[in-house]
Every structure is written in structure tokens, then in C-alpha cells.
Amino acid sequence: MYKIILVFSLVVLATLFCFVSCDDSTSSTKKILPVGEKATPLTLENSGNSVMIVSVTIEGYEADEINLKYSVDGGEKQDIPSSGAPLISVGAGGTISFYGDRQEMTGSARSYISITCSSDCYVYGNVMSLINSEDFASSTSLENHPYAFYKLFLENSHLKNHKTKSLILPATKLADWCYCEMFSFCEKLTEAPELPATTLTDNCYFSMFFNCAGLTKAPALPARSLAASCYSWMFLNCSSLEKAPELPATTLVANCYENMFGGCAKLAEAPELPAMDLVSNCYNGMFGDCTSLTKAPLLPATTLADYCYWGMFQGCSNLTAVTCLATQTANQATKKWLNGVASSGKFTKAADADFWTTDADGIPSGWESLVAK
């Protein structure tokens, strides 16, 4: 009997240990979000001392396609009509939360919801409350919801990060264009929300933070499976961004990093670019006008693709070091790629690379040409 009890106890302990240690949500490598944050609907909080007016614009949707509602200060939910732009008053320190229930396969470049506010406000909570009003706390899929959050806060110049409450974009399954232009021109946003998806879709992050001049911190970008134009223009003109996230993908697709960090004037170090097989326009304009950049990342690919490096470092006026190991070029692969860089610098090339010209399309005039060892 003692042995039976002992074996049973060990089985129970092992089960409990596995439950605690194997659950991804408690892994030490992941940020653990409080349950309360996941269960908080998308919310704007008036950070000023006077009444804030919130405007909700709905374009291209019928009311029953999205069933959009709002609640002020946790009160009764009110319908938001599909026509017009209702003006909703929120008192000083007050909140407005949003809910929706979307039909599948809705959304296009002509259909979107846009939320603006008349004065400074904090944004936090789970954006999935716009997709599933009841079960958003556990919802992680945007499949069948193309353009889900397209232009959601476009040009909302009053949107700010809360000091202790997070904005949550938990989707791990994305849809085409799902976050396109979501925060474009949100000039007071300083930190981007986490983006946990590892498999991307066409244009999913296109222009997501375009012209967010106050953004200083980018999210980690763990995706290894890319899609066409997935990161195009993502941080274009984020002039306060000081550090780029790692980009671990080694299989590229057309335009995947096009203009991704263009105009990031404070970006002093570029991320590693490990891909060996390039595709058309993959790095087109990626670091254009990054005036704090002094050294290019190692460019290890030996065979270039059409337009792959077009304008890649154009306007990087302090760039003085480039190492490119290409031995075969392609149609306009390096067109204007070093136009406007420093007047002197060092260019390291492969020993058998005989195609380089001395100009902004090749090795800049005034730069020392070296051979990689």
C-alpha cells in the first residue's frame, strides 16, 4: 500500500511540474501579460483636464458586418452607426472602450474604421475586442479578416502610451493588410506594441508606424516566414527610433524590407541581414536617409537580384564602411544605393567581383576599395 501511495504521489507531482514548466505562457523567455490586460477591451483614456471628443469614422462597412459598439466609463454599450462620424464626449480622466463582432472576409482598401480624439489620450487594452466582443481575451487569429485594423488610428496625433497599461495586439495568425497604416502619423506614440506572429502575410505591417516621429522603441520581430511587402515602409520617417529589431528571416520575398527604416535619422546601427538568396526589391531603400548610420551591415549574398539594393543607403551622409561579398550582379541591383554617403570611406568587396563601377551605383568616388580576406 505504501508503494502505491508513493507512486501515485510521484505521478501527481510530475503532472503538476509539467503543467507549470511546459506551459508557453509561463516560459521565462516570454513576457507574461496579466490576465486583466488581455481581458481589457481596446480603450482610450482622457489624459487631460477637460472633455475629450472622440470621433469614429466607418467607411465601406454595413452596420451588421462589424456590429461596432462603445462604452463610456464602463457603462452600457452603445451602437455606433455605419454612416456619419459620431462625436462621443469623454470627461477628464474618463475612458471609452470599443467592441465589435466582425463577419469573416470583410475589409478592403475602401473599408476601414478610424478613431480619432480631440485631445491627448492614452491607448491600451486588447485590440481584438473589435473582432470578437465576448471572447477577445483568448482570441489570437485574424484569419479571414483582411484589413482588420487598417487605418484604425491614422493621423491620431493625440494618441499616447500609458505608463503602466499595455496596448495588446495578440494575433499570431494574420491576414493580408491587417495592420496597414494602423498608427501612421501617431506622432506622440513612443513605444510600439508587441507583435508575436512568426508567419506573416502580404502587406501585413505595411506603413504600420509610418511618420510616428516620437517612436523610440520598436517591437521584436520574430517572424522567419515572410510575405510580399510585409515590412514595407513599416518605420519610414520614425525619426526618433534609435534601435532596430533583429531580422532573423533567411528566406526573403519581393519588397519584404522596402523602405523599412527610411528616414530613421537616429538609427545608429543596422540589424544583421543574414539572407544569402535575394529577390527583387527585397532591400530597396531600406536605410535611406539614416543619417546616423556609419557602417552598413554585412551583405553576405554572392548573387544579387533585380533592384535588390536599389537606394538601400541613399542619403546616409555619415556612412563610411560597406562590405558587400557579391560576385554576380543583376538588373539595376545597386542603382543609387550609395548616393549621398560620406565623401570618403572603405568599401570591401569579394576578390572575384569585377563588375563594380566608381560612382553612386557602385563604389563611391573617393572611397578606398579593399578585398575581403
Stockholm file with secondary structure:
# STOCKHOLM 1.0

chainA/1-373         MYKIILVFSLVVLATLFCFVSCDDSTSSTKKILPVGEKATPLTLENSGNSVMIVSVTIEGYEADEINLKYSVDGGEKQDIPSSGAPLISVGAGGTISFYGDRQEMTGSARSYISITCSSDCYVYGNVMSLINSEDFASSTSLENHPYAFYKLFLENSHLKNHKTKSLILPATKLADWCYCEMFSFCEKLTEAPELPATTLTDNCYFSMFFNCAGLTKAPALPARSLAASCYSWMFLNCSSLEKAPELPATTLVANCYENMFGGCAKLAEAPELPAMDLVSNCYNGMFGDCTSLTKAPLLPATTLADYCYWGMFQGCSNLTAVTCLATQTANQATKKWLNGVASSGKFTKAADADFWTTDADGIPSGWESLVAK
#=GR chainA/1-373 SS CHHHHHHHHHHHHHHHHHHHHHCGGGCTTSCCCCHHHHTSBEEEEECSSSCEEEEEEEESCCHHHHCCEEEETTCCCEECCSSSCCEEEECTTCEEEEECBCCTTCCBTTBEEEEEESSCEEEEEEGGGGTBTTTGGGCCBCTTCTTTTTTTTTTCTTEEECSSCCEECCCSBCCTTTTTTTTTTCTTCCBCCCCCCSBCCTTTTTTTTTTCTTCCBCCCCCCCBCCTTTTTTTTTTCTTCCCCCCCCCCBCCTTTTTTTTTTCTTCCSCCCCCCSBCCTTTTTTTTTTCTTCCBCCCBCCSBCCTTTTTTTTTTCTTCCEEEECCSBCCTTTTTTTTTTCCSSCEEEECTTCCCCCSSTTSSCTTCEEEECC
#=GC SS_cons         CHHHHHHHHHHHHHHHHHHHHHCGGGCTTSCCCCHHHHTSBEEEEECSSSCEEEEEEEESCCHHHHCCEEEETTCCCEECCSSSCCEEEECTTCEEEEECBCCTTCCBTTBEEEEEESSCEEEEEEGGGGTBTTTGGGCCBCTTCTTTTTTTTTTCTTEEECSSCCEECCCSBCCTTTTTTTTTTCTTCCBCCCCCCSBCCTTTTTTTTTTCTTCCBCCCCCCCBCCTTTTTTTTTTCTTCCCCCCCCCCBCCTTTTTTTTTTCTTCCSCCCCCCSBCCTTTTTTTTTTCTTCCBCCCBCCSBCCTTTTTTTTTTCTTCCEEEECCSBCCTTTTTTTTTTCCSSCEEEECTTCCCCCSSTTSSCTTCEEEECC
//
